[in-house]
Amino acid sequence: MRIGILGSGLMGGKLGTLFARAGHEVVFSYARSERKLKRLARQVKGNARADTPADAAHDADALLLAVHWLRMDDVLKQAGDLSGKVIITCCLPMNADDTALVVGRTSSGAEELAKKIRRGKVVSAFGTVPSEVFFGVFAARRRANRPSMAYCGDDDAAKNVTATLIRDVGFDPVDAGPLRIARYLEPFTLLMGQLAYEGDGGPEFAYRFERFEE
Ligand SMILES: NC(=O)c1ccc[n+]([C@@H]2O[C@H](COP(=O)([O-])OP(=O)(O)OC[C@H]3O[C@@H](n4cnc5c(N)ncnc54)[C@H](OP(=O)(O)O)[C@@H]3O)[C@@H](O)[C@H]2O)c1
C-alpha cells in the first residue's frame, strides 16, 4: 500500500519506518524541517520519501495522522481534501502541556476528527502503545505470542486496511468496535503512558480477559 505519514515525529517516524520495512511505500510529511523528513526517508533504505502533506495524501491508500492535538487543524489544512481516504489516527486530544485530555466522556479525539474530515474514513489505532515499543514488537513479529492492539472505526474497509498495518508492525489486531469506542481507548492510553514513563522501572502491567462458557 501507499501510506502517507502526516506528522513524522516519535509515532509517525517509527511507524512509517516499519511500514516501509514491511514492504509498503511511505511518504513522510509534516515536521519542522524538510531535512529531518529527508533523513527519515533515507534511513529507511527502502521505499520511502519525504514530501508535503498534500502529496502524502494524494493517492494514499491510508494516512497515519500523528501530530499533537493542537497541530490538527494545521496539518489537515495542509493535507487538503481527504474525503474518501482511510485516516488512521493515533492522536490523543491532549492540552498544550500534555497533562489532560481535552475531549472525553461523551466524545473522543477520533470522533471529533471524523467530524472535521468530510467523508473521511477515520480509524483509531496505534495510540494505545508508547512509541518506544514498536521496534521491539516488529523485531519479534514472527513469534507465536504477539501482543494485541485494539482499534476501532465505523468503516469496515478502512478497518481491514488498519488491521493489515497493525499485523505488519507485529501486533495481533483486536477489533474493539465502532469509532465511539475511542472514548474508552483514549483515556486508557494515558494509563499505559503513565505506567510506561512514570512507573518504577517501566511497565509491569498485565491484564487478561477470560470468557467463561457454560
Ligand atoms: N509518542 C508516543 O508514545 C505516543 C503514544 C500514543 C499516542 N501518541 C499521540 O500521537 C501523536 C503524535 O505524538 P508524537 O509523540 O509522535 O509527537 P511528536 O514526536 O511531537 O511528533 C509530532 C510531529 O509534528 C511535527 N510538528 C510539530 N509542530 C509542527 C509545525 N509547526 N509544523 C510542522 N510540523 C510540526 C513535529 O515536527 P518535528 O519532527 O520537527 O518535531 C513532529 O514531526 C500525539 O497526538 C500523541 O498524543 C503518542
The ligand as a Gaussian input file, in Angstrom:
#p B3LYP/6-31G(d) Opt

LIG

0 1
 N        4.813000       9.248000      21.493000
 C        4.019000       8.289000      21.956000
 O        4.481000       7.304000      22.541000
 C        2.518000       8.372000      21.734000
 C        1.733000       7.299000      22.179000
 C        0.354000       7.329000      21.940000
 C       -0.210000       8.409000      21.269000
 N        0.579000       9.448000      20.862000
 C       -0.072000      10.561000      20.150000
 O        0.458000      10.591000      18.831000
 C        0.505000      11.932000      18.352000
 C        1.926000      12.236000      17.915000
 O        2.781000      12.075000      19.038000
 P        4.363000      12.082000      18.894000
 O        4.891000      11.673000      20.213000
 O        4.768000      11.371000      17.650000
 O        4.614000      13.649000      18.703000
 P        5.911000      14.361000      18.126000
 O        7.095000      13.471000      18.289000
 O        5.947000      15.707000      18.738000
 O        5.587000      14.452000      16.564000
 C        4.743000      15.434000      16.031000
 C        5.215000      15.801000      14.634000
 O        4.589000      17.037000      14.291000
 C        5.600000      17.927000      13.806000
 N        5.283000      19.325000      14.075000
 C        5.054000      19.916000      15.268000
 N        4.829000      21.235000      15.099000
 C        4.943000      21.457000      13.773000
 C        4.835000      22.622000      12.972000
 N        4.576000      23.817000      13.493000
 N        4.993000      22.500000      11.633000
 C        5.275000      21.288000      11.078000
 N        5.395000      20.148000      11.794000
 C        5.247000      20.248000      13.124000
 C        6.844000      17.529000      14.576000
 O        7.983000      18.041000      13.892000
 P        9.485000      17.715000      14.382000
 O        9.725000      16.278000      13.958000
 O       10.322000      18.662000      13.638000
 O        9.499000      17.871000      15.861000
 C        6.726000      16.017000      14.546000
 O        7.222000      15.500000      13.341000
 C        0.037000      12.824000      19.508000
 O       -1.282000      13.186000      19.305000
 C        0.184000      11.937000      20.736000
 O       -0.783000      12.259000      21.721000
 C        1.938000       9.445000      21.081000

